[in-house]
Structure formats: C-alpha cells, structure tokens
Amino acid sequence: MSAQQPAEHAIMMYSTTWCGDCRRAKRVFAALGVPYTEIDIEQDPAAAEMVKKVNGGMSSVPTIVFPDGSVLVEPSNAALEAKLAPFTEKAS
C-alpha cells in the first residue's frame, strides 16, 4: 500500500526514502490496511522542523503522528500494531 492522500483526521508518517524503519512501518500499515499520509522530511523543510521539534532536535524517522495528537517515533512492529488496532477495527 502506498501512502494515502491527506485527510482531515489522517495518520501522518514523517519519513525519508532511505529509512529502513520507515519501510518496515509501511509494511505494518499495509498488512493492517490502515491508511496514512506520508511526508518525506527531505522534501518538506517545515515537516523536517516539526520532526526535530517533536524529537528534541533529532531528525528521527519514522515519526508517526496520530489524529489524537499522540506520537510514535521509530516504533517496533508490536508497538505500531498495538497503536493501529483501533484503526483496523474502524476499517472492518
């Protein structure tokens, strides 16, 4: 699954093209069928600044922001799957 078009209450994943953890997170989203919006921080300076602000000056990716304002940074598959569980229930 590729990133979805921005939506009002979308999950936002800030990433880079070369990030292995970002590719892994995309596979989790795809496996669970949860839509998200992906933003490449190397192509969007404002997004890069937001990621640095959230991560204490570090450009840590993936930084995943949820509609409720919560954030996961470089989550394990298990942590991401647990956080996405409510979104899979809505989709079914």
C-alpha positions as CSV (number, residue, x, y, z in Angstrom):
1,M,0.0,0.0,0.0
2,S,1.3,3.4,-0.8
3,A,0.7,6.5,1.3
4,Q,-2.8,7.9,1.0
5,Q,-3.8,11.4,0.1
6,P,-4.0,13.8,3.1
7,A,-7.3,13.6,5.0
8,E,-8.6,15.8,7.8
9,H,-8.0,13.2,10.5
10,A,-5.3,11.2,8.8
11,I,-2.4,9.4,10.5
12,M,0.8,11.3,9.4
13,M,4.1,9.4,8.9
14,Y,7.2,11.6,8.6
15,S,9.9,9.6,6.8
16,T,12.8,9.6,4.3
17,T,13.2,7.5,1.2
18,W,16.3,5.7,2.6
19,C,15.0,4.8,6.0
20,G,14.7,1.1,6.7
21,D,12.5,1.6,9.8
22,C,10.1,3.7,7.6
23,R,9.9,0.9,5.0
24,R,9.1,-1.5,7.9
25,A,6.4,0.7,9.3
26,K,4.9,1.0,5.8
27,R,4.7,-2.8,5.7
28,V,2.8,-2.8,9.0
29,F,0.3,-0.2,7.7
30,A,-0.2,-2.2,4.6
31,A,-0.6,-5.5,6.4
32,L,-3.3,-4.0,8.6
33,G,-4.9,-2.0,5.8
34,V,-4.7,1.3,7.7
35,P,-4.4,4.5,5.5
36,Y,-1.9,7.1,6.3
37,T,-0.3,10.2,4.8
38,E,3.5,10.0,4.2
39,I,5.6,13.1,4.2
40,D,9.3,13.0,3.1
41,I,11.1,15.3,5.5
42,E,13.9,15.7,3.0
43,Q,11.5,17.3,0.6
44,D,9.5,19.4,3.1
45,P,11.6,21.7,5.3
46,A,8.6,22.5,7.5
47,A,8.0,18.8,8.2
48,A,11.6,18.4,9.0
49,E,11.5,21.1,11.5
50,M,8.3,19.6,13.1
51,V,10.1,16.3,13.4
52,K,13.1,17.9,15.1
53,K,10.8,19.8,17.5
54,V,9.0,16.6,18.5
55,N,12.3,14.7,18.9
56,G,14.4,17.1,20.8
57,G,16.4,18.3,17.8
58,M,16.8,14.9,16.2
59,S,15.5,14.0,12.7
60,S,14.3,10.6,13.9
61,V,12.1,8.8,11.4
62,P,9.6,7.4,11.2
63,T,7.8,9.9,13.4
64,I,4.1,8.9,13.3
65,V,1.5,11.4,14.4
66,F,-2.0,10.2,15.2
67,P,-5.3,12.1,15.0
68,D,-5.4,12.4,18.8
69,G,-2.0,14.2,18.7
70,S,-0.1,11.2,20.1
71,V,3.3,10.3,18.5
72,L,5.3,7.2,18.0
73,V,9.0,7.5,17.0
74,E,10.8,4.6,15.4
75,P,8.3,2.2,16.9
76,S,8.7,-1.6,17.0
77,N,6.2,-3.6,14.9
78,A,4.4,-4.7,18.0
79,A,4.1,-1.1,19.3
80,L,2.9,0.2,16.0
81,E,0.4,-2.7,15.6
82,A,-1.0,-2.0,19.1
83,K,-1.4,1.7,18.3
84,L,-3.1,0.9,15.0
85,A,-5.5,-1.6,16.4
86,P,-8.4,0.9,16.9
87,F,-8.0,2.0,13.3
88,T,-8.2,-1.6,11.9
89,E,-11.5,-2.0,13.8
90,K,-12.9,1.1,12.2
91,A,-11.9,-0.2,8.8
92,S,-13.7,-3.6,9.1
